[in-house]
């Protein structure tokens, strides 16, 4: 499901966040196998892979690390 809904969807904001965090599909799959889902999700959140309600609704720009927005080219 993650591959189809995130990695294969160019417009997915989560795809851009995963790319920003340097997490390819194989990395995610390996992390879930090794560390389990909850640990993997905690790690991704610490790396900026999340959306606040305001960001999700388009009311706030998505900025991570003071240098990345979803609207700029990675």
Backbone as CSV, one residue per row, in Angstrom:
resi,resn,N_x,N_y,N_z,CA_x,CA_y,CA_z,C_x,C_y,C_z
1,UNK,0.820,-1.184,0.000,0.000,0.000,0.000,0.880,1.270,0.000
2,UNK,1.942,1.283,0.781,2.830,2.446,0.846,3.463,2.716,-0.513
3,UNK,3.875,1.671,-1.181,4.492,1.854,-2.499,3.504,2.517,-3.455
4,UNK,2.273,1.997,-3.500,1.269,2.510,-4.439,0.783,3.904,-4.069
5,UNK,0.572,4.170,-2.799,-0.043,5.440,-2.382,0.948,6.559,-2.098
6,UNK,2.207,6.219,-1.897,3.202,7.259,-1.623,4.274,7.290,-2.704
7,UNK,5.018,6.203,-2.824,6.185,6.206,-3.711,5.843,6.268,-5.191
8,UNK,4.679,5.775,-5.593,4.301,5.804,-7.010,3.401,6.989,-7.355
9,UNK,3.221,7.909,-6.426,2.371,9.084,-6.644,3.218,10.351,-6.623
10,UNK,3.586,10.875,-7.781,4.440,12.061,-7.826,3.893,13.254,-7.033
11,UNK,2.584,13.376,-6.911,2.008,14.525,-6.216,1.871,14.305,-4.705
12,UNK,2.226,13.140,-4.226,2.071,12.842,-2.803,3.005,13.703,-1.955
13,UNK,2.467,14.457,-0.997,3.344,15.233,-0.121,4.232,14.319,0.720
14,UNK,3.753,13.144,1.052,4.572,12.215,1.828,5.749,11.695,1.007
15,UNK,5.568,11.551,-0.290,6.685,11.132,-1.153,7.812,12.162,-1.081
16,UNK,7.457,13.424,-1.138,8.467,14.482,-1.060,9.139,14.496,0.310
17,UNK,8.355,14.278,1.362,8.931,14.237,2.707,9.854,13.037,2.878
18,UNK,9.467,11.897,2.333,10.326,10.709,2.403,11.631,10.950,1.640
19,UNK,11.533,11.593,0.500,12.736,11.899,-0.271,13.622,12.864,0.514
20,UNK,13.028,13.866,1.132,13.773,14.816,1.949,14.513,14.091,3.077
21,UNK,13.872,13.092,3.663,14.476,12.326,4.754,15.457,11.268,4.243
22,UNK,15.549,11.125,2.919,16.466,10.142,2.339,15.972,8.710,2.483
23,UNK,14.670,8.537,2.523,14.073,7.220,2.739,13.427,6.702,1.460
24,UNK,14.105,5.783,0.811,13.565,5.123,-0.364,12.662,3.975,0.103
25,UNK,11.889,3.422,-0.818,10.960,2.347,-0.453,11.684,1.173,0.208
26,UNK,12.810,0.753,-0.351,13.556,-0.382,0.220,14.016,-0.066,1.646
27,UNK,14.412,1.179,1.892,14.819,1.578,3.245,13.653,1.425,4.218
28,UNK,12.490,1.870,3.797,11.298,1.782,4.639,10.938,0.325,4.917
29,UNK,10.924,-0.472,3.887,10.603,-1.896,4.031,11.581,-2.581,4.992
30,UNK,12.872,-2.304,4.826,13.881,-2.907,5.699,13.745,-2.439,7.135
31,UNK,13.459,-1.168,7.323,13.312,-0.639,8.674,12.117,-1.264,9.390
32,UNK,11.006,-1.403,8.688,9.820,-2.011,9.299,10.109,-3.474,9.648
33,UNK,10.804,-4.187,8.781,11.146,-5.587,9.052,12.079,-5.712,10.253
34,UNK,13.040,-4.816,10.334,14.060,-4.865,11.379,13.570,-4.282,12.706
35,UNK,12.948,-3.095,12.626,12.636,-2.330,13.838,11.159,-2.302,14.204
36,UNK,10.320,-2.859,13.352,8.862,-2.847,13.518,8.296,-1.484,13.111
37,UNK,6.997,-1.451,12.918,6.321,-0.272,12.379,6.394,0.937,13.312
38,UNK,6.082,0.751,14.582,6.041,1.889,15.500,7.395,2.595,15.609
39,UNK,8.453,1.824,15.718,9.806,2.400,15.792,10.142,3.144,14.497
40,UNK,9.785,2.557,13.369,10.047,3.192,12.073,9.284,4.504,11.951
41,UNK,8.016,4.504,12.347,7.227,5.737,12.271,7.769,6.814,13.199
42,UNK,8.228,6.440,14.369,8.831,7.416,15.295,10.080,8.024,14.686
43,UNK,10.903,7.182,14.074,12.119,7.676,13.433,11.780,8.630,12.285
44,UNK,10.826,8.245,11.443,10.459,9.108,10.321,9.924,10.447,10.808
45,UNK,9.121,10.442,11.842,8.610,11.702,12.394,9.758,12.577,12.883
46,UNK,10.749,11.967,13.515,11.904,12.747,13.990,12.719,13.314,12.834
47,UNK,12.593,12.702,11.658,13.284,13.175,10.455,12.427,14.136,9.633
48,UNK,11.247,14.495,10.135,10.406,15.474,9.456,9.347,14.899,8.547
49,UNK,9.126,13.602,8.593,8.119,12.978,7.743,6.792,12.964,8.503
50,UNK,6.110,14.080,8.434,4.796,14.240,9.043,4.156,15.493,8.460
51,UNK,2.858,15.614,8.611,2.143,16.829,8.235,1.278,17.245,9.414
52,UNK,1.316,18.510,9.761,0.399,19.017,10.770,-0.970,19.187,10.116
53,UNK,-1.983,19.403,10.917,-3.327,19.606,10.368,-3.338,20.808,9.431
54,UNK,-2.713,21.899,9.835,-2.665,23.098,8.993,-1.937,22.861,7.685
55,UNK,-0.853,22.093,7.726,-0.126,21.765,6.498,-0.970,20.877,5.596
56,UNK,-1.603,19.873,6.182,-2.436,18.953,5.407,-3.585,19.683,4.725
57,UNK,-4.170,20.630,5.424,-5.304,21.390,4.878,-4.861,22.515,3.941
58,UNK,-3.563,22.713,3.788,-3.058,23.758,2.904,-3.097,25.148,3.508
59,UNK,-3.282,25.245,4.813,-3.341,26.542,5.487,-1.963,27.031,5.915
60,UNK,-1.003,26.120,5.958,0.371,26.463,6.308,1.303,25.829,5.289
61,UNK,2.395,26.520,5.009,3.415,25.965,4.136,4.170,24.875,4.888
62,UNK,4.576,23.840,4.181,5.323,22.746,4.795,6.806,23.097,4.733
63,UNK,7.398,23.336,5.894,8.816,23.687,5.978,9.479,22.731,6.960
64,UNK,10.584,22.153,6.545,11.353,21.272,7.419,12.799,21.740,7.432
65,UNK,13.370,21.823,8.590,14.776,22.193,8.726,15.080,23.591,8.245
66,UNK,14.063,24.445,8.155,14.270,25.808,7.707,14.664,25.944,6.250
67,UNK,14.701,24.827,5.513,15.176,24.921,4.138,14.316,24.191,3.128
68,UNK,13.388,23.391,3.553,12.600,22.592,2.625,11.133,22.963,2.706
69,UNK,10.556,23.235,1.585,9.105,23.361,1.520,8.620,22.391,0.457
70,UNK,7.397,21.963,0.577,6.855,21.033,-0.411,6.767,21.660,-1.794
71,UNK,6.833,22.971,-1.848,6.634,23.656,-3.111,7.918,23.943,-3.847
72,UNK,9.046,23.659,-3.248,10.297,23.870,-3.969,10.826,22.534,-4.485
73,UNK,11.682,22.601,-5.460,12.250,21.403,-6.081,13.255,20.766,-5.141
74,UNK,13.184,19.453,-5.036,14.200,18.731,-4.252,15.251,18.232,-5.211
